[in-house]
Amino acid sequence: MNTVDTLSNIAWFPTIKLALARGFSSGLVLAVVMSWQSPSFDAVFIPFYWAIFSLLLFGTVHLLSKVIPFLWMASFLLSLMIIVGDPIVYVFNRIFPKILDLADFKILNFHPLIIVYHPE
């Protein structure tokens, strides 16, 4: 299977939707922790900023880790930043299964970017 076949099998909208949901939920955890440290109104916007930033950062690292051999270590460290929100996404997916369209989402996923493929 070549790269064009692989890219055509990716369900892009569900992949981006899942990445944004994971980023938003880990941003919620980050905002709660930061508001305990120093309460401010800016903590309200952290989940939105973190969702967009994590999508761009983790997507870039995922693509570069295919080319640069030892970048998988950075990818693993970044997965620790996003894994804190996975239980929230897991519960959300169980309550509202049609929104994320995921059949099998585990409570903890050690991948910074999860790619959703079209069902065969």
C-alpha positions as CSV (number, residue, x, y, z in Angstrom):
1,M,0.0,0.0,0.0
2,N,1.5,3.3,-1.0
3,T,1.1,6.7,0.6
4,V,-1.7,7.9,-1.6
5,D,-3.8,4.8,-0.7
6,T,-3.1,5.3,3.0
7,L,-4.1,9.0,2.8
8,S,-7.3,8.3,1.0
9,N,-8.3,5.8,3.7
10,I,-8.0,8.3,6.5
11,A,-11.3,9.8,7.7
12,W,-10.1,13.3,8.0
13,F,-13.1,15.0,9.7
14,P,-13.4,12.3,12.5
15,T,-9.6,12.4,13.0
16,I,-9.6,16.2,13.4
17,K,-12.7,16.1,15.5
18,L,-11.1,13.5,17.8
19,A,-7.8,15.5,18.0
20,L,-9.7,18.7,19.0
21,A,-11.8,16.8,21.6
22,R,-8.7,15.3,23.2
23,G,-7.0,18.7,23.1
24,F,-10.0,20.5,24.6
25,S,-10.4,17.9,27.4
26,S,-6.7,18.0,28.3
27,G,-7.0,21.8,28.2
28,L,-9.9,21.5,30.7
29,V,-7.6,19.6,33.1
30,L,-4.8,22.1,32.5
31,A,-7.2,25.0,33.2
32,V,-8.4,23.5,36.4
33,V,-4.8,22.9,37.6
34,M,-3.8,26.4,36.6
35,S,-6.8,28.0,38.3
36,W,-5.8,26.2,41.6
37,Q,-2.3,27.7,41.3
38,S,-3.4,31.2,40.4
39,P,-7.1,31.9,39.8
40,S,-7.7,34.2,36.8
41,F,-10.2,34.7,34.1
42,D,-7.7,33.7,31.4
43,A,-8.0,30.0,32.5
44,V,-11.4,29.9,30.7
45,F,-9.8,30.2,27.3
46,I,-7.0,27.6,27.9
47,P,-9.1,24.6,26.6
48,F,-9.7,26.4,23.3
49,Y,-6.1,27.5,22.8
50,W,-4.8,24.1,23.8
51,A,-7.1,22.2,21.5
52,I,-5.9,24.2,18.4
53,F,-2.2,24.2,19.5
54,S,-2.2,20.5,20.3
55,L,-3.7,19.6,17.0
56,L,-1.0,21.6,15.1
57,L,1.8,20.5,17.4
58,F,1.0,16.8,17.6
59,G,0.1,16.6,13.9
60,T,3.5,18.1,13.0
61,V,5.4,15.8,15.4
62,H,3.5,12.8,14.1
63,L,4.4,13.6,10.5
64,L,8.0,14.4,11.3
65,S,8.4,11.2,13.4
66,K,7.9,9.2,10.2
67,V,11.0,10.9,8.8
68,I,13.3,11.6,11.7
69,P,14.2,8.4,13.6
70,F,14.4,9.5,17.2
71,L,11.5,11.9,17.2
72,W,9.3,9.1,18.6
73,M,10.7,10.0,22.0
74,A,9.3,13.5,21.8
75,S,6.1,12.0,20.5
76,F,5.9,9.9,23.6
77,L,6.5,12.8,25.9
78,L,3.8,14.8,24.2
79,S,1.4,11.9,24.6
80,L,1.8,12.4,28.4
81,M,0.5,15.9,27.9
82,I,-2.7,14.9,26.1
83,I,-3.4,11.6,27.9
84,V,-4.8,13.5,31.0
85,G,-7.9,14.4,28.9
86,D,-8.6,10.9,27.6
87,P,-10.9,9.8,30.4
88,I,-13.1,12.8,29.7
89,V,-13.3,12.0,26.0
90,Y,-13.9,8.3,26.9
91,V,-16.9,9.2,29.1
92,F,-18.2,11.7,26.5
93,N,-17.9,9.1,23.8
94,R,-19.8,6.6,26.0
95,I,-22.6,9.1,26.7
96,F,-22.8,10.6,23.2
97,P,-21.5,7.9,20.8
98,K,-22.7,9.6,17.6
99,I,-20.8,12.8,18.1
100,L,-17.2,11.4,17.8
101,D,-18.2,8.3,15.8
102,L,-15.7,6.1,17.5
103,A,-16.4,2.4,18.0
104,D,-13.5,1.6,20.3
105,F,-11.8,4.4,22.3
106,K,-9.8,3.3,25.3
107,I,-9.7,5.3,28.5
108,L,-6.0,5.9,28.1
109,N,-4.2,6.2,24.7
110,F,-0.5,6.7,24.6
111,H,-0.6,8.2,21.1
112,P,-0.4,11.9,20.7
113,L,-2.5,11.8,17.5
114,I,-5.0,9.0,16.8
115,I,-5.8,8.6,13.1
116,V,-9.3,7.4,12.3
117,Y,-9.6,5.3,9.1
118,H,-12.7,4.7,7.0
119,P,-14.4,1.4,7.9
120,E,-13.5,-1.4,5.4
